[in-house]
Amino acid sequence: MAGQAEKKQAQNNLLVLKEIHIISLIVNLVSLLCLIIFRRPGNYKPYLLLSIPGWLCEYILERIGRPKYETDSVSGYPVLVRAGEDLRQVGLTEYMFDVFYLTQGSDILMCLFGSNKVWWLLALVPVYAAYKIFGLWLRFRGSKQSATKAQADGARGQPEKSKRQLKKEARASKPHYARH
């Protein structure tokens, strides 16, 4: 039997999945309407090719976030078997939502401007990923350098003192006066 937290997560996941499916349906229908009826832009191949990342992210979010229910043989009611991954978590899930919404935004701008040049916005995805990886690399490099510095200080026999140790030494070096 599922706990209350899992049931709440399953409900939230269903709500989020319903929302992204509705957004995707509306935006893609409007985009196809612009392509077929208004013939804006003239070439539909970039739309099909560059919509794939958004569709792929939507599919992955569906697969990992959809709760699984089974019908109880005794009562006949659906019972939660698996709540699915939390779709509100940070990290890769959040990144997939960013790609999905950026793709949908590009579809809307394609219809508004009638140009396939708006798909250059999708170039922001790898640029943003490179920015995040570079920041991670800098943090790793910085921690590696501080570890090497600490090892070098330890090799010289002078361990680095903490703020607490420095304060204790400063208090100990002050003269103490007796009160009468």
C-alpha positions in Angstrom: 0.0 0.0 0.0 1.4 3.4 -0.9 2.0 6.1 1.6 0.4 9.5 1.6 3.6 11.2 0.2 3.7 8.8 -2.8 0.0 9.4 -3.5 0.6 13.2 -3.4 3.6 12.8 -5.7 1.6 10.7 -8.1 -1.2 13.3 -8.2 1.3 16.1 -8.8 3.0 14.1 -11.6 -0.3 13.4 -13.3 -1.1 17.1 -13.2 2.3 18.1 -14.6 2.1 15.5 -17.4 -1.4 16.6 -18.3 -0.2 20.2 -18.5 2.7 19.4 -20.8 0.6 17.2 -23.0 -2.0 19.9 -23.5 0.6 22.5 -24.2 2.3 20.3 -26.7 -0.9 19.4 -28.4 -2.1 23.0 -28.8 1.3 24.4 -29.9 1.9 21.6 -32.4 -1.6 21.9 -33.9 -1.1 25.6 -34.3 2.3 25.1 -35.8 1.0 22.5 -38.3 -1.9 24.9 -39.1 0.6 27.6 -39.9 2.7 25.2 -42.0 -0.1 23.6 -44.0 -2.8 26.3 -44.4 -0.8 29.6 -44.3 2.4 28.0 -45.7 4.5 30.0 -43.2 7.4 29.2 -43.3 7.7 27.6 -46.6 9.8 24.6 -45.5 8.4 22.2 -43.0 11.5 20.0 -42.6 13.2 22.2 -40.0 10.0 22.1 -37.9 10.0 18.3 -38.0 13.7 17.9 -37.3 14.0 20.5 -34.6 10.8 19.5 -32.8 12.4 16.1 -32.0 14.2 17.3 -28.9 11.0 18.6 -27.4 9.1 15.5 -28.3 11.9 13.3 -26.9 11.9 15.2 -23.6 8.1 14.9 -23.4 8.3 11.2 -24.0 11.0 10.7 -21.4 9.2 12.8 -18.8 6.1 10.7 -19.5 8.0 7.4 -19.1 9.7 8.4 -15.8 6.9 10.4 -14.3 3.7 8.4 -15.1 2.4 6.7 -11.9 1.5 3.0 -12.3 -1.8 1.7 -10.9 -3.1 -1.8 -10.7 -6.7 -2.9 -9.8 -7.0 -4.6 -6.5 -8.5 -8.1 -6.9 -10.4 -7.9 -3.6 -11.9 -4.4 -3.7 -11.7 -3.7 -7.4 -10.3 -0.2 -6.8 -7.0 1.0 -8.4 -4.0 0.7 -6.1 -0.9 2.8 -6.6 2.1 0.5 -7.4 4.7 3.1 -8.4 4.4 6.9 -8.0 7.0 7.7 -10.7 9.9 10.0 -10.4 9.3 13.4 -8.9 8.9 15.7 -11.9 9.6 18.8 -9.7 13.1 17.7 -8.8 16.1 19.8 -10.0 18.8 18.5 -12.2 18.3 16.6 -15.4 14.5 16.6 -15.1 14.5 20.4 -14.8 16.8 20.5 -17.9 14.3 18.4 -19.9 11.5 20.8 -19.0 13.7 23.7 -20.2 14.3 22.0 -23.5 10.6 21.1 -23.9 9.5 24.7 -23.2 12.2 26.2 -25.4 11.1 23.9 -28.3 7.4 25.0 -27.8 8.4 28.6 -27.6 10.4 28.2 -30.9 7.3 26.7 -32.5 5.2 29.7 -31.4 7.8 32.2 -32.7 8.0 30.3 -36.0 4.3 30.8 -36.5 4.4 34.5 -35.5 7.4 35.5 -37.6 6.9 32.9 -40.4 10.6 32.1 -40.4 12.7 29.0 -39.5 15.5 31.3 -38.2 13.9 31.2 -34.7 15.2 27.6 -34.4 18.6 29.1 -33.6 17.1 29.6 -30.1 17.7 25.9 -29.6 21.4 26.6 -29.9 21.0 28.0 -26.3 20.6 24.5 -25.0 24.2 23.3 -25.6 25.5 26.7 -24.7 23.7 26.5 -21.3 25.0 23.0 -20.8 28.6 24.0 -21.5 28.2 26.9 -19.1 27.0 24.6 -16.3 29.7 22.0 -17.0 32.4 24.8 -17.0 31.1 26.0 -13.6 31.3 22.5 -12.3 34.8 22.1 -13.7 35.9 25.3 -12.0 34.6 24.1 -8.6 36.3 20.8 -9.0 39.5 22.4 -10.1 39.3 24.9 -7.1 38.7 22.1 -4.6 41.6 20.1 -6.2 43.9 23.1 -5.9 43.0 23.7 -2.2 43.5 20.0 -1.5 47.0 20.2 -3.1 47.8 23.3 -1.1 46.7 21.6 2.2 48.9 18.6 1.3 51.8 21.0 0.7 51.3 22.8 4.0 51.1 19.4 5.8 54.3 18.3 4.2 56.1 21.4 5.5 54.8 20.6 9.0 52.6 23.7 9.3 49.0 22.6 9.2 46.5 25.3 8.5 44.7 26.6 11.6 41.0 27.1 11.7 39.4 30.4 12.8 38.4 28.8 16.1 42.0 27.9 16.8 43.3 31.3 15.9 40.7 33.0 18.2 41.7 30.7 21.1 45.4 31.6 20.6 44.5 35.3 20.5 42.6 35.1 23.7 45.4 33.1 25.4 48.0 35.7 24.4 46.0 38.6 26.0 46.9 39.5 29.6 44.4 38.5 32.2 43.7 40.8 35.1 42.3 39.7 38.4 39.2 41.5 39.8 38.9 42.5 43.4 
